Amino acid sequence: MEAIEIALAMLLAVVASSMVVRMLPWPLPVPLVQIGLGAVIAGVFNHGVSLQPGVFFLLFLPPLLFLDGWRIPKEGLLRDKLSIIELAFGLVFFTVLGLGYFIHWMIPSMPLPMAFALAAIISPTDPVAVSAITSRVPIPKRIMHVLEGESLLNDASGLVAFRFAVAAAVTGTFSLGSAALSFVWVAVAGLAVGAVFTWAVAKGKDLFMHRYGEEPGPQILLNLLIPFGAYGLAEHIHASGILAAVSAGVTMSYVELSGRALATTRVQRVAVWNTLQFALNGIMFVLLGEQLPQIFRGAVAVVESTGHHNPWLLLAYALAINIALAALRFAWVWGSLWVGRRIALRRGRTAPEPSLRLTLAVSLAGVRGAITLAGVLTLPLMTADDLPLPARDLAIFLAASVIILSLVMASIGLPRLLRDLGVPVENENHAEEDLASQASRRAAAKAIEQSLHELVGSNPHADPQLYTSVADRLIAGLALQAEGATEGEVDAALLREQARIEAVMRLAAIRASREELFRLARASIISDDVCMAAVRRLDMQEARL
């Protein structure tokens, strides 16, 4: 009963955190408030929540990674793929090596495999935490796309590196050749399992819907279970469940472009996923704050075992690691921009000088969050020899401190670096939105005309003028929308038959518009973001009808 009460208190803290942030006169990241509320919960109940690492990993990571893969703009990934790959893979391994040796040098009591494991788990960045900080400060959309793409891929690379480092810490052995082969297997098999599993589920669902119809509730629940199924299946064959969840999300974004789901299903599903994402991310930060006292006590014991008795040494360790992490990121970003500029100049293309402010902003934007916390809490308790895993509590404390310090540093530094940066206007998106709007209206007008002919043909004894007047008014309304005007509400005094005809024509127009938008997205004429934003508006209109 007490565990249920603590869980409910954590959910209440997640809700309260959003209210507190809105009440504050100055911007404060929601995760920091959630961490503070978690510490309050720990003080009330006097002990932390005990979670099995494997259960924790399975419960939180699959849906969050799945949703990241589903919602990330694919056009941004493809356009800036080289920059994203450099950050997501090159920077991760650069961080693991450089920071791992630095941690082991600074804290000799932490074995080198544990130092590498800690470096690996604090290498992934968290776009949710960055969004919480930059929500009140404009940031170039292209930079946000790069940061989101980096976060999506470095979740996988960082956690896979963490997995091998932990295995070395537990067994005491490590083979580079074996690790390389294993990495290829877990990566390729994980990506394949996620894609195939999601495609198979979607195909089976479509066949069932075609024969028996669709009900939103079961469809949404099935959608929620996909990341867990992909993750579990990949782990069962010893592949990467992390990459399987990411791949499942990316595959789901392409499946969604088929447009087979009902409008009401899409509307309700968006609300469910948004709530789940907010709750899971919030609970993870509340859980971090709730476990901080216990983590701190364990870390103090580790430091005291080395002959030091000053707990402030822990804060010095955490600050030094955070500074080293930012310095490594800055060096990698600056070096990548410099090399890219040199290559561009040799090929005869113009390339701007790397901006110091922008490079510093990208470096500070590497905020750690939910993925780091989820991973570090999965550290096993014992080694293969049934001995306590050395420096486990210290590693967890340092990872938690890096999360908090990176949030604080970013919340202080990013607004100042991004202020008056001169965010360029995204003309490309505006052009795509105009194209989507024009194509949608043309498809709607054709559908109204077709519906008019069908209704007149199926009702030969009715007055054709009744149908024609409704169709003319709807088409005229589309023209008014193109000019920026809004169509008035339907007069309540209209005849029931006229209202029924209008509803039929409106539904036909909405469905034709939506099909045209999906067609443009499948052909890569417009981006997924533009398509889904327009489809969302049409879904709401259909739901009202």
C-alpha positions in Angstrom: 0.0 0.0 0.0 2.8 2.4 0.8 4.4 1.8 -2.6 1.1 2.8 -4.3 1.0 5.9 -2.1 4.5 6.9 -3.2 3.7 6.3 -6.8 0.6 8.5 -6.6 2.6 11.2 -4.8 5.2 11.1 -7.6 2.4 11.6 -10.2 1.1 14.5 -8.2 4.5 16.0 -8.0 4.8 15.8 -11.8 1.5 17.7 -12.1 2.6 20.2 -9.4 5.9 20.8 -11.2 4.2 22.2 -14.3 2.0 24.5 -12.1 5.0 25.8 -10.1 7.0 26.6 -13.3 4.0 28.7 -14.6 3.7 30.6 -11.4 7.4 31.6 -11.2 8.3 35.0 -12.5 11.6 33.8 -14.0 12.2 30.8 -16.3 13.1 27.6 -14.6 13.4 24.2 -16.2 10.6 21.8 -15.2 13.1 18.9 -14.5 14.8 21.0 -11.8 11.5 21.6 -10.1 10.6 17.9 -10.4 14.0 16.9 -8.8 13.3 19.2 -5.9 9.8 17.8 -5.4 11.2 14.3 -5.5 13.6 15.2 -2.7 10.6 16.4 -0.7 8.8 13.1 -1.2 11.9 11.2 0.0 11.8 13.3 3.2 8.1 12.6 3.9 8.4 8.8 3.4 11.9 8.5 4.8 13.1 6.0 2.2 13.4 5.6 -1.5 11.6 3.4 -4.0 13.4 0.2 -4.7 13.3 -0.8 -8.4 14.9 -3.7 -10.2 17.3 -2.3 -12.9 15.9 -4.5 -15.6 12.3 -3.6 -14.8 13.2 0.1 -14.7 14.9 -0.1 -18.1 11.9 -1.9 -19.7 9.3 0.4 -18.2 10.7 3.8 -19.2 13.0 3.5 -22.2 10.9 1.8 -25.0 8.0 4.3 -25.1 10.3 7.4 -24.8 12.7 6.2 -27.6 9.8 5.1 -29.7 8.1 8.5 -29.5 11.4 10.2 -30.3 11.8 8.1 -33.4 8.2 8.7 -34.4 8.1 12.4 -34.1 11.5 13.6 -35.1 11.5 15.5 -38.5 12.9 13.1 -41.1 13.8 15.9 -43.5 16.1 17.4 -40.9 17.7 14.1 -40.3 18.4 13.6 -44.0 19.5 17.2 -44.7 22.0 17.4 -41.8 22.8 13.6 -41.6 26.6 14.1 -41.6 26.5 16.6 -38.7 24.1 14.4 -36.7 26.2 11.3 -37.3 29.3 13.1 -36.2 27.7 14.2 -32.9 25.7 11.0 -32.3 28.5 8.5 -32.9 31.9 10.3 -33.2 31.3 12.6 -30.2 30.0 9.7 -28.1 33.0 7.5 -28.5 35.3 10.6 -28.2 33.5 11.4 -24.9 33.7 7.8 -23.6 37.5 7.5 -24.2 38.5 11.0 -23.1 36.1 11.3 -20.1 36.6 7.7 -19.0 40.4 8.1 -18.6 39.8 11.5 -17.0 37.4 10.1 -14.4 39.8 7.2 -13.6 42.7 9.6 -13.2 40.7 11.9 -11.0 39.1 9.1 -8.9 41.6 6.2 -8.7 39.1 4.2 -6.5 36.8 3.9 -9.5 38.0 1.1 -11.8 38.6 2.0 -15.4 35.6 -0.1 -16.7 33.3 1.7 -14.3 34.8 5.0 -15.4 34.1 4.1 -19.0 30.5 3.0 -18.1 29.9 6.3 -16.3 31.3 8.3 -19.3 29.1 6.3 -21.7 25.9 6.8 -19.8 26.4 10.6 -19.4 27.2 11.0 -23.2 23.5 10.9 -24.5 21.7 14.2 -24.5 18.1 14.8 -23.7 16.0 17.0 -26.1 13.1 17.2 -23.6 15.3 19.0 -21.1 16.7 21.3 -23.8 13.2 22.2 -24.9 12.2 23.0 -21.3 15.1 25.5 -21.2 14.7 27.0 -24.7 10.9 27.3 -24.6 11.1 31.0 -23.8 14.2 31.8 -25.9 14.2 31.6 -29.8 16.6 29.0 -31.2 17.2 28.3 -34.9 15.0 25.5 -36.0 17.8 23.8 -37.9 19.9 23.7 -34.8 17.0 22.1 -32.9 16.6 19.5 -35.6 20.3 18.6 -35.3 20.1 18.4 -31.5 17.0 16.2 -31.8 18.6 13.9 -34.3 21.8 13.7 -32.2 19.7 12.8 -29.2 17.8 10.1 -31.0 20.9 8.4 -32.3 23.3 9.0 -29.3 20.7 7.4 -27.0 21.4 4.2 -28.8 25.2 4.6 -29.3 25.7 5.8 -25.7 23.6 3.0 -24.1 25.2 0.3 -26.3 28.7 1.6 -25.2 27.4 1.6 -21.6 26.3 -2.0 -22.0 29.7 -3.2 -23.0 31.5 -1.2 -20.3 29.2 -2.6 -17.7 29.9 -6.1 -19.0 33.6 -5.5 -18.6 33.1 -4.1 -15.1 31.1 -7.2 -14.1 33.2 -9.9 -15.7 36.6 -8.2 -15.5 37.4 -9.0 -19.2 37.0 -7.0 -22.4 37.8 -8.0 -26.0 37.8 -5.2 -28.6 37.2 -7.6 -31.5 34.4 -9.4 -29.7 32.9 -6.1 -28.8 33.0 -4.8 -32.4 31.3 -7.9 -33.7 28.7 -7.8 -31.0 28.1 -4.2 -31.7 27.4 -4.9 -35.3 25.0 -7.7 -34.4 23.1 -5.8 -31.7 22.8 -2.7 -34.0 21.8 -4.4 -37.2 19.5 -7.0 -35.6 18.0 -4.3 -33.3 17.2 -2.0 -36.2 15.8 -4.9 -38.3 13.6 -6.2 -35.4 12.1 -2.8 -34.7 11.3 -2.1 -38.3 9.9 -5.6 -39.2 7.9 -5.9 -36.0 6.2 -2.5 -36.4 5.5 -3.2 -40.1 4.0 -6.6 -39.3 1.8 -5.2 -36.5 0.6 -2.3 -38.7 -0.1 -4.7 -41.6 -2.1 -7.1 -39.4 -4.0 -4.2 -37.9 -4.9 -2.8 -41.3 -6.2 -6.2 -42.5 -8.3 -6.6 -39.4 -9.7 -3.0 -39.7 -10.6 -3.6 -43.4 -12.7 -6.6 -42.5 -14.1 -5.7 -39.1 -13.8 -1.9 -38.7 -11.8 0.2 -36.3 -12.4 1.1 -32.6 -10.1 3.9 -31.2 -9.5 2.4 -27.8 -8.0 -1.0 -28.8 -6.0 0.7 -31.6 -4.4 3.2 -29.3 -3.6 0.5 -26.7 -2.0 -1.6 -29.5 0.0 1.4 -30.5 1.2 1.8 -26.9 2.4 -1.8 -26.8 4.4 -1.7 -30.0 7.6 -0.3 -28.4 7.5 -2.8 -25.6 7.0 -5.7 -28.1 9.9 -4.5 -30.3 12.2 -4.0 -27.3 11.3 -7.4 -25.7 11.7 -9.3 -29.0 15.1 -7.7 -29.7 16.4 -8.4 -26.2 15.2 -12.0 -26.5 17.5 -12.6 -29.5 20.3 -10.7 -27.7 20.0 -7.7 -30.0 19.7 -4.0 -28.9 16.2 -3.4 -27.6 17.1 0.3 -27.5 17.7 0.5 -31.2 14.7 -1.7 -31.8 12.5 0.9 -30.0 14.0 3.7 -32.0 13.6 1.8 -35.3 10.0 1.0 -34.4 9.3 4.7 -33.9 10.9 5.7 -37.2 9.0 2.9 -39.0 5.7 4.1 -37.3 6.2 7.6 -38.8 6.2 6.1 -42.3 3.3 3.8 -41.5 1.4 6.8 -40.4 1.7 8.4 -43.8 -0.6 5.7 -45.2 -3.5 7.6 -43.6 -5.5 4.5 -42.8 -6.3 5.3 -39.2 -9.5 7.1 -38.3 -9.4 10.8 -37.5 -10.8 10.2 -34.0 -8.1 7.6 -33.4 -5.4 10.0 -34.3 -6.8 12.8 -32.2 -7.2 10.7 -29.1 -3.8 8.9 -29.7 -1.9 12.3 -29.8 -3.4 13.2 -26.4 -2.6 9.8 -24.9 1.0 9.9 -26.1 1.6 13.5 -25.0 0.3 12.6 -21.5 2.4 9.5 -21.3 5.5 11.3 -22.4 5.0 14.1 -19.9 4.3 11.5 -17.1 7.3 9.2 -17.8 9.8 12.0 -18.2 8.4 13.7 -15.1 8.5 10.6 -13.0 12.1 9.9 -13.9 13.2 13.3 -12.6 11.0 13.0 -9.5 12.6 9.6 -8.9 16.0 11.1 -9.3 15.3 13.7 -6.6 13.6 11.1 -4.4 16.7 8.9 -4.5 19.3 11.6 -4.1 19.6 11.3 -0.3 20.3 7.6 -0.5 22.6 8.0 -3.5 24.5 10.7 -1.6 25.0 8.5 1.5 26.3 5.7 -0.7 28.7 8.0 -2.5 30.0 9.4 0.8 30.8 5.9 2.0 32.8 5.2 -1.2 34.8 8.4 -0.8 35.4 7.7 2.9 36.7 4.2 2.0 39.5 5.9 0.0 40.6 7.9 3.1 38.8 11.2 2.3 36.2 12.5 4.7 35.1 15.7 3.1 31.7 15.2 1.3 32.3 18.4 -0.6 34.8 16.4 -2.6 31.8 14.8 -4.3 30.6 18.1 -5.6 34.1 18.9 -6.8 34.2 15.6 -8.7 30.8 16.3 -10.3 31.7 19.9 -11.3 35.0 18.7 -12.8 33.2 16.0 -14.8 30.6 18.5 -16.1 33.3 21.0 -17.2 35.3 18.2 -18.9 32.1 17.0 -20.6 31.3 20.5 -21.9 35.0 21.1 -23.0 35.0 17.8 -25.0 31.8 18.7 -26.7 33.0 22.2 -27.5 36.3 20.8 -28.9 34.4 18.2 -31.1 31.8 20.7 -32.4 34.5 23.4 -33.2 36.7 20.8 -34.8 33.9 19.4 -36.9 32.9 22.9 -38.1 36.5 23.8 -38.9 37.0 20.5 -40.9 33.7 21.0 -42.7 34.7 24.6 -43.7 38.0 23.4 -45.0 36.4 20.7 -47.1 33.9 23.2 -48.5 36.6 25.7 -49.4 38.6 23.0 -51.2 35.6 22.1 -53.3 35.1 25.7 -54.2 32.0 26.4 -52.0 31.6 29.3 -49.6 31.4 28.4 -46.0 31.0 30.8 -43.0 33.5 31.0 -40.2 32.4 28.9 -37.1 30.5 31.2 -34.7 31.9 31.2 -31.2 28.5 32.0 -29.7 26.7 29.3 -31.7 29.3 26.7 -30.9 29.1 27.6 -27.2 25.3 27.3 -27.4 25.4 23.9 -29.0 27.9 22.8 -26.4 25.7 23.9 -23.5 22.7 22.4 -25.2 24.1 19.0 -24.5 21.8 18.6 -21.4 21.6 15.2 -19.8 18.3 13.9 -18.6 15.9 10.9 -18.6 18.1 8.5 -20.6 21.1 9.1 -18.4 19.1 8.5 -15.3 17.4 5.4 -16.7 20.6 3.9 -17.8 22.7 4.5 -14.7 20.0 3.1 -12.4 20.4 -0.2 -14.2 23.9 -0.8 -13.0 24.0 -4.3 -11.5 24.5 -4.7 -7.8 27.0 -7.6 -8.0 29.9 -8.7 -10.1 30.3 -12.1 -11.7 32.2 -13.2 -8.5 29.2 -12.3 -6.3 31.0 -9.2 -5.0 29.5 -5.7 -4.7 30.0 -3.8 -7.9 32.8 -1.3 -7.1 31.9 2.4 -6.9 28.3 1.8 -8.0 26.8 4.3 -5.7 29.5 6.9 -6.6 28.8 6.4 -10.3 25.0 6.9 -9.8 25.6 10.0 -7.7 28.0 11.5 -10.2 25.6 10.8 -13.1 22.7 12.4 -11.1 24.9 15.4 -10.4 25.8 15.8 -14.0 22.1 15.9 -14.9 21.4 18.6 -12.4 24.5 20.7 -13.1 24.0 20.5 -16.9 20.4 21.7 -16.4 21.6 24.6 -14.2 24.4 25.6 -16.6 22.2 25.4 -19.6 19.3 27.3 -18.0 21.7 30.1 -17.1 23.9 30.1 -20.2 21.7 29.3 -23.1 19.2 32.2 -22.8 22.2 34.6 -22.7 24.0 33.0 -25.7 20.8 32.8 -27.8 19.5 36.3 -27.0 19.7 38.6 -30.0 21.2 35.8 -32.1 19.1 36.8 -35.1 17.1 33.6 -35.7 16.6 33.3 -39.5 13.1 33.0 -40.9 12.2 29.5 -42.0 11.0 30.3 -45.5 11.2 26.7 -46.6 8.5 25.6 -44.1 6.3 28.5 -45.1 6.5 27.6 -48.7 5.6 23.9 -47.9 2.7 25.1 -45.8 1.4 27.2 -48.7 1.8 24.3 -51.1 0.0 21.9 -48.7 -2.8 24.4 -48.2 -3.4 25.0 -51.9 -3.3 21.2 -52.8 -5.6 20.5 -49.9 -8.2 23.1 -51.1 -8.0 21.8 -54.7 -8.6 18.2 -53.5 -11.5 19.4 -51.2 -13.2 21.3 -54.1 -13.0 18.2 -56.4 -14.4 16.0 -53.6 -17.3 18.4 -53.1 -18.1 18.4 -56.8 -18.0 14.6 -56.9 -20.1 14.3 -53.8 -22.6 16.7 -55.4 -23.0 14.5 -58.5 -23.3 11.4 -56.3 -26.0 12.9 -54.1 -28.0 14.3 -57.0 -27.8 10.9 -58.8 -28.8 8.9 -55.7 -31.8 11.3 -55.0 -33.5 11.8 -58.4 -36.7 13.1 -56.9 -35.1 15.8 -54.8 -34.6 19.4 -55.9 -31.0 19.6 -57.4 -30.8 23.2 -56.5 -30.8 22.2 -52.8 -27.5 20.2 -53.3 -26.0 22.8 -55.6 -26.5 25.7 -53.2 -24.8 23.8 -50.4 -21.8 22.9 -52.7 -21.5 26.4 -53.9 -21.4 27.8 -50.4 -18.7 25.2 -49.3 -16.5 25.9 -52.3 -16.9 29.7 -51.7 -15.8 29.0 -48.1 -12.6 27.4 -49.3 -11.9 30.5 -51.4 -12.4 32.7 -48.3 -10.0 30.5 -46.3 -7.4 31.0 -49.0 -7.8 34.8 -48.6 -7.4 34.5 -44.8 -11.1 34.9 -43.9 -13.0 32.5 -41.7 -16.2 30.7 -42.7 -19.2 31.5 -40.5 -21.0 29.0 -38.4 -23.9 27.1 -40.0 -27.2 28.9 -39.3 -29.3 26.9 -36.9 -32.4 27.7 -38.9 -31.3 25.8 -42.0 -33.4 22.9 -43.0 -32.4 19.5 -41.6 -31.9 18.1 -45.0 -29.6 20.9 -46.0 -27.5 20.4 -42.9 -27.2 16.7 -43.7 -26.1 17.4 -47.2 -23.5 19.9 -46.0 -22.1 17.4 -43.5 -21.7 14.7 -46.2 -19.9 17.2 -48.5 -17.7 18.5 -45.7 -16.6 15.0 -44.8 -15.9 14.2 -48.4 -13.8 17.4 -48.7 -11.9 16.7 -45.5 -11.0 13.1 -46.4 -9.9 14.2 -49.9 -7.8 16.9 -48.5 -6.2 14.5 -46.0 -5.4 12.0 -48.7 -3.8 14.7 -50.8 -1.6 15.7 -47.9 -0.5 12.2 -47.2 0.3 11.7 -50.9 2.5 14.9 -50.9 4.3 13.6 -47.8 4.9 10.2 -49.2 6.3 11.8 -52.3 8.6 14.0 -50.1 7.0 17.1 -51.7 6.2 18.4 -48.2 7.8 17.5 -44.8 6.2 15.1 -42.3 5.8 18.0 -39.8 3.9 20.2 -42.3 1.7 17.2 -43.3 0.9 16.1 -39.8 0.1 19.6 -38.6 -2.4 20.1 -41.5 -3.8 16.6 -40.9 -4.3 17.3 -37.3 -6.5 20.3 -38.1 -8.5 18.2 -40.5 -8.9 15.5 -37.9 -10.3 18.0 -35.5 -12.8 19.3 -38.0 -13.9 15.7 -38.8 -14.2 15.0 -35.1 -16.5 18.0 -34.7 -18.7 16.8 -37.6 
